[in-house]
Amino acid sequence: MIALNQEPPPVGCPMGTRPLVNSSGMELTCSPSMPDSCPGGALCYTDTLTNIKRCCGSDPGQGCPSGSRVLLTSEEKPQLCIPGRADAICPRGALCQWSHLIDRYQCCEPDNGCPRHQTPQKTVFDVAITCNPGGAPCLDGGGCHFNFWTASYQCCRLDATGE
C-alpha cells in the first residue's frame, strides 16, 4: 500500500535530525546560551538561512514520516519494500514509504513514542501519562521515556500483546 501523501524531508535541521514540535504542532525554539533549552537530549540549532533557533533531535523515524518509525528486520536493518509488488509488501499495520535518508522504499509502522515492544501508560480518559525523568516513578513498573513526536516525557510499559 502506498501513501499518496508522502511527507517531504524535514528542513531547518542537520541531516538525520528533525525539528521537535509540541502537541500543537509548533516547533520548539531554543536559546544556544541555555544548555538545557531543548528536551530529550535535542540540540539547539541555528538555521543559517532564517536565523531561527530550533530544537533538533535525532530522527526516530529514520526516514519515515512524522509519527512513524522504520520497521526493522531481525538483523536490525530497515525492512525494504517495493510498492505494488505482492512479494515485497509490508506486514499488517505498516506502510511502504520512500525514505529520503536511504533513497529506497522501506516499511514504516506507527510510533507511539515508547521504545519498541512498549506502549504508553494511559489515564482512564485514554491520555498518555506524562512524567519527569528523576521525578516520581511511573505506575506498575513503567519507565519514563521521551516521546519525540510530542516533545514530552511519558510513562511506558512492556506491551502485554507482545507486539
Contacts in CASP RR format, 6 or more apart in sequence:
PFRMAT RR
TARGET T0000
AUTHOR 0000-0000-0000
METHOD contacts of the structure
MODEL  1
MIALNQEPPPVGCPMGTRPLVNSSGMELTCSPSMPDSCPGGALCYTDTLT
NIKRCCGSDPGQGCPSGSRVLLTSEEKPQLCIPGRADAICPRGALCQWSH
LIDRYQCCEPDNGCPRHQTPQKTVFDVAITCNPGGAPCLDGGGCHFNFWT
ASYQCCRLDATGE
1 89 0 8 1.000
1 90 0 8 1.000
1 95 0 8 1.000
1 96 0 8 1.000
2 83 0 8 1.000
2 84 0 8 1.000
2 95 0 8 1.000
2 96 0 8 1.000
3 65 0 8 1.000
3 95 0 8 1.000
3 97 0 8 1.000
6 65 0 8 1.000
6 97 0 8 1.000
6 98 0 8 1.000
7 65 0 8 1.000
7 66 0 8 1.000
8 100 0 8 1.000
9 63 0 8 1.000
9 100 0 8 1.000
10 17 0 8 1.000
10 18 0 8 1.000
10 19 0 8 1.000
10 59 0 8 1.000
12 19 0 8 1.000
12 45 0 8 1.000
12 47 0 8 1.000
12 49 0 8 1.000
12 50 0 8 1.000
12 52 0 8 1.000
12 54 0 8 1.000
12 56 0 8 1.000
13 19 0 8 1.000
13 45 0 8 1.000
13 47 0 8 1.000
13 54 0 8 1.000
13 56 0 8 1.000
13 57 0 8 1.000
14 45 0 8 1.000
14 56 0 8 1.000
15 101 0 8 1.000
16 58 0 8 1.000
16 59 0 8 1.000
16 63 0 8 1.000
16 101 0 8 1.000
17 43 0 8 1.000
17 45 0 8 1.000
17 56 0 8 1.000
17 57 0 8 1.000
17 58 0 8 1.000
17 59 0 8 1.000
18 56 0 8 1.000
18 57 0 8 1.000
18 59 0 8 1.000
18 66 0 8 1.000
19 27 0 8 1.000
19 28 0 8 1.000
19 54 0 8 1.000
19 55 0 8 1.000
19 56 0 8 1.000
19 57 0 8 1.000
20 27 0 8 1.000
20 28 0 8 1.000
20 38 0 8 1.000
20 39 0 8 1.000
20 42 0 8 1.000
20 54 0 8 1.000
20 55 0 8 1.000
20 56 0 8 1.000
20 57 0 8 1.000
20 148 0 8 1.000
20 151 0 8 1.000
21 27 0 8 1.000
21 28 0 8 1.000
21 149 0 8 1.000
21 151 0 8 1.000
22 28 0 8 1.000
22 150 0 8 1.000
22 151 0 8 1.000
22 152 0 8 1.000
23 150 0 8 1.000
23 151 0 8 1.000
23 152 0 8 1.000
27 54 0 8 1.000
27 55 0 8 1.000
28 38 0 8 1.000
28 39 0 8 1.000
28 42 0 8 1.000
28 54 0 8 1.000
28 55 0 8 1.000
28 151 0 8 1.000
29 52 0 8 1.000
29 53 0 8 1.000
29 54 0 8 1.000
29 55 0 8 1.000
30 37 0 8 1.000
30 38 0 8 1.000
30 44 0 8 1.000
30 53 0 8 1.000
30 54 0 8 1.000
30 55 0 8 1.000
31 37 0 8 1.000
31 44 0 8 1.000
31 53 0 8 1.000
32 44 0 8 1.000
32 46 0 8 1.000
32 53 0 8 1.000
34 44 0 8 1.000
37 44 0 8 1.000
37 55 0 8 1.000
38 44 0 8 1.000
38 55 0 8 1.000
38 56 0 8 1.000
38 57 0 8 1.000
39 55 0 8 1.000
39 146 0 8 1.000
39 151 0 8 1.000
39 152 0 8 1.000
39 153 0 8 1.000
40 57 0 8 1.000
40 146 0 8 1.000
40 153 0 8 1.000
41 57 0 8 1.000
41 146 0 8 1.000
42 55 0 8 1.000
42 56 0 8 1.000
42 57 0 8 1.000
43 55 0 8 1.000
43 56 0 8 1.000
43 57 0 8 1.000
44 53 0 8 1.000
44 54 0 8 1.000
44 55 0 8 1.000
44 56 0 8 1.000
45 53 0 8 1.000
45 54 0 8 1.000
45 55 0 8 1.000
45 56 0 8 1.000
46 52 0 8 1.000
46 53 0 8 1.000
47 53 0 8 1.000
47 54 0 8 1.000
55 151 0 8 1.000
57 148 0 8 1.000
59 101 0 8 1.000
60 69 0 8 1.000
60 111 0 8 1.000
60 113 0 8 1.000
60 148 0 8 1.000
60 149 0 8 1.000
61 67 0 8 1.000
61 68 0 8 1.000
61 69 0 8 1.000
61 70 0 8 1.000
61 108 0 8 1.000
61 111 0 8 1.000
62 69 0 8 1.000
62 70 0 8 1.000
62 78 0 8 1.000
62 99 0 8 1.000
62 101 0 8 1.000
63 70 0 8 1.000
63 97 0 8 1.000
63 99 0 8 1.000
63 100 0 8 1.000
63 101 0 8 1.000
63 102 0 8 1.000
63 106 0 8 1.000
63 108 0 8 1.000
64 70 0 8 1.000
64 97 0 8 1.000
64 99 0 8 1.000
64 106 0 8 1.000
64 108 0 8 1.000
64 111 0 8 1.000
65 97 0 8 1.000
65 108 0 8 1.000
66 149 0 8 1.000
67 110 0 8 1.000
67 111 0 8 1.000
67 149 0 8 1.000
68 95 0 8 1.000
68 97 0 8 1.000
68 108 0 8 1.000
68 109 0 8 1.000
68 110 0 8 1.000
68 111 0 8 1.000
69 108 0 8 1.000
69 109 0 8 1.000
69 111 0 8 1.000
70 78 0 8 1.000
70 79 0 8 1.000
70 99 0 8 1.000
70 106 0 8 1.000
70 107 0 8 1.000
70 108 0 8 1.000
70 109 0 8 1.000
71 78 0 8 1.000
71 79 0 8 1.000
71 90 0 8 1.000
71 91 0 8 1.000
71 94 0 8 1.000
71 106 0 8 1.000
71 107 0 8 1.000
71 108 0 8 1.000
71 109 0 8 1.000
72 78 0 8 1.000
72 79 0 8 1.000
72 116 0 8 1.000
73 79 0 8 1.000
78 99 0 8 1.000
78 102 0 8 1.000
78 104 0 8 1.000
78 106 0 8 1.000
78 107 0 8 1.000
79 90 0 8 1.000
79 91 0 8 1.000
79 94 0 8 1.000
79 106 0 8 1.000
79 107 0 8 1.000
80 88 0 8 1.000
80 104 0 8 1.000
80 105 0 8 1.000
80 106 0 8 1.000
80 107 0 8 1.000
81 88 0 8 1.000
81 89 0 8 1.000
81 90 0 8 1.000
81 96 0 8 1.000
81 105 0 8 1.000
81 106 0 8 1.000
81 107 0 8 1.000
82 88 0 8 1.000
82 96 0 8 1.000
82 105 0 8 1.000
83 96 0 8 1.000
83 105 0 8 1.000
84 96 0 8 1.000
89 96 0 8 1.000
90 96 0 8 1.000
90 107 0 8 1.000
90 108 0 8 1.000
91 107 0 8 1.000
93 109 0 8 1.000
93 110 0 8 1.000
94 107 0 8 1.000
94 108 0 8 1.000
94 109 0 8 1.000
95 107 0 8 1.000
95 108 0 8 1.000
96 105 0 8 1.000
96 106 0 8 1.000
96 107 0 8 1.000
96 108 0 8 1.000
97 105 0 8 1.000
97 106 0 8 1.000
97 107 0 8 1.000
97 108 0 8 1.000
98 104 0 8 1.000
98 105 0 8 1.000
99 105 0 8 1.000
99 106 0 8 1.000
111 149 0 8 1.000
112 119 0 8 1.000
112 120 0 8 1.000
113 120 0 8 1.000
113 145 0 8 1.000
113 147 0 8 1.000
113 148 0 8 1.000
113 149 0 8 1.000
113 150 0 8 1.000
113 154 0 8 1.000
113 156 0 8 1.000
114 120 0 8 1.000
114 145 0 8 1.000
114 147 0 8 1.000
114 154 0 8 1.000
114 156 0 8 1.000
115 145 0 8 1.000
115 156 0 8 1.000
117 158 0 8 1.000
117 159 0 8 1.000
117 162 0 8 1.000
117 163 0 8 1.000
118 145 0 8 1.000
118 156 0 8 1.000
118 157 0 8 1.000
118 158 0 8 1.000
118 159 0 8 1.000
119 156 0 8 1.000
119 157 0 8 1.000
119 158 0 8 1.000
119 159 0 8 1.000
119 160 0 8 1.000
120 128 0 8 1.000
120 129 0 8 1.000
120 147 0 8 1.000
120 154 0 8 1.000
120 155 0 8 1.000
120 156 0 8 1.000
121 128 0 8 1.000
121 129 0 8 1.000
121 138 0 8 1.000
121 139 0 8 1.000
121 140 0 8 1.000
121 142 0 8 1.000
121 154 0 8 1.000
121 155 0 8 1.000
121 156 0 8 1.000
121 157 0 8 1.000
122 128 0 8 1.000
122 129 0 8 1.000
123 129 0 8 1.000
128 147 0 8 1.000
128 150 0 8 1.000
128 154 0 8 1.000
128 155 0 8 1.000
129 138 0 8 1.000
129 139 0 8 1.000
129 154 0 8 1.000
129 155 0 8 1.000
130 152 0 8 1.000
130 153 0 8 1.000
130 154 0 8 1.000
130 155 0 8 1.000
131 138 0 8 1.000
131 143 0 8 1.000
131 144 0 8 1.000
131 153 0 8 1.000
131 154 0 8 1.000
131 155 0 8 1.000
132 144 0 8 1.000
132 153 0 8 1.000
133 144 0 8 1.000
133 153 0 8 1.000
134 144 0 8 1.000
135 144 0 8 1.000
137 143 0 8 1.000
137 144 0 8 1.000
138 144 0 8 1.000
138 155 0 8 1.000
138 156 0 8 1.000
138 157 0 8 1.000
139 155 0 8 1.000
140 157 0 8 1.000
141 157 0 8 1.000
142 155 0 8 1.000
142 156 0 8 1.000
142 157 0 8 1.000
143 155 0 8 1.000
143 156 0 8 1.000
143 157 0 8 1.000
144 153 0 8 1.000
144 154 0 8 1.000
144 155 0 8 1.000
144 156 0 8 1.000
145 153 0 8 1.000
145 154 0 8 1.000
145 155 0 8 1.000
145 156 0 8 1.000
146 152 0 8 1.000
146 153 0 8 1.000
147 153 0 8 1.000
147 154 0 8 1.000
END
